Amino acid sequence: MEDEHAAHNYGPLPVVLAEGKNARVTDVAGKTYIDALAGYSALNFGHGNEELIAAAKEQLDKMTLTSRAFHSDRLGPFTRDLAALTGKDMVLPMNTGAEAVETALKIARKWGADVKGVENGKQHIIVMDGNFHGRTTTIISFSTDEEARAGFGPYAPGFSVVEYGNAQAVREAITPDTVAVLLEPIQGEGGVVIPPEGYLAEVREITRENNVLMICDEIQSGLGRTGTTLASQYEGVEADMYTLGKALGGGIVPVSAVVANEDVMGVITKGTHGSTFGGNPLACAVGHQVVKMLATGEHQKAAAERGKQLAEGLEALVGKGLVAVRTRGLWAGLDIDPELMTGREACEKLMENGVLAKDTHGSTIRLAPPLTATAEDIDAIVEAVRKALGADA
Ligand SMILES: Cc1ncc(COP(=O)(O)O)c(C=O)c1O
């Protein structure tokens, strides 16, 4: 590999990619693979999506950056339509997912101080065991993954970790100073962990009763991945704040956002938060195109249909090398029999069989192909998993 000057913060599979079109990518030697990771869902609309590339190219020729010191003609339409898509009033655009989460935490704390009346410095936020919200110092402070956390102290105070999927644990952790509960509707990095039916609705009820904000981190689960625009819509839950990212940038530029109603977002006033690149015209042009594509419902429908196909194919492999499969929309967590091989070994075998995927936590693999993948792509993924496991056809 030729990236020995890059810091060693990743352990990539030994493949050097050069080109991509929809769900297919090609390495420097000309071998083609199906991208079943899709940039951790940043490529929900595939590589080189024509509508997105056209939107980006058009904006590149006009203007790319203004900074928020001035207005741009792209911010208004993007934020208006993203707010409408998510059923909220206001959008605060940022760049990366971790920045969106940091922004949501800041909004929650400020709301706690200014609206709920919690003494500044006492604001308390409840988070979940097995969470993944990014890599900043504050966010890793409440990670339960020692690899993400060890050696990076001192850790930010003000967070309590409770068991994911256990609404009673949320109730018990609430104090008069609690301002928010932050959770992923489905834990992506955790291995596509789906909470028990009714959990999200119950957390919504508990947070409402206790005047606590519910923040759903939909950075990986949102924007069509699970067959609905937001994964939390599966239980008809409306959170107070959503964090969005990854697919919002169309696989082209980093675009993230926090969306909320004015009673919450209104605590952010001039000078209290910002980002040089957040809401730049190029990001807005691409993000707006993503929003327009999701507004048709077509990609959510595709996620549900292709997801059903993927789920059926994978479920047939349970007991034949797979211990368990969890799916929602076009998103799957596969637990490989640890006696057979590690998740990493399974990914290497998948690669030999023309599919790129990523292991997470020992023997789990996550599959998240583009929502634009074809039925043949999905069949090829299932077939590659079968071969990697050495299961009979
Ligand atoms: C749920 C969730 N939140 C936040 C993030 C962080 O996003 P980023 O890597 O863009 O900072 C991720 C990334 O995997 C994520 O899955």
The ligand as a Gaussian input file, in Angstrom:
#p B3LYP/6-31G(d) Opt

LIG

0 1
 C      -24.566000       7.239000      14.968000
 C      -23.317000       8.004000      14.605000
 N      -23.111000       9.220000      15.120000
 C      -22.014000       9.935000      14.824000
 C      -21.051000       9.447000      13.982000
 C      -19.815000      10.264000      13.694000
 O      -19.830000      10.754000      12.401000
 P      -18.468000      11.318000      11.747000
 O      -17.574000      10.153000      11.517000
 O      -18.929000      11.968000      10.461000
 O      -17.912000      12.306000      12.706000
 C      -21.207000       8.171000      13.437000
 C      -20.172000       7.598000      12.552000
 O      -20.078000       6.421000      12.329000
 C      -22.367000       7.433000      13.755000
 O      -22.561000       6.197000      13.266000

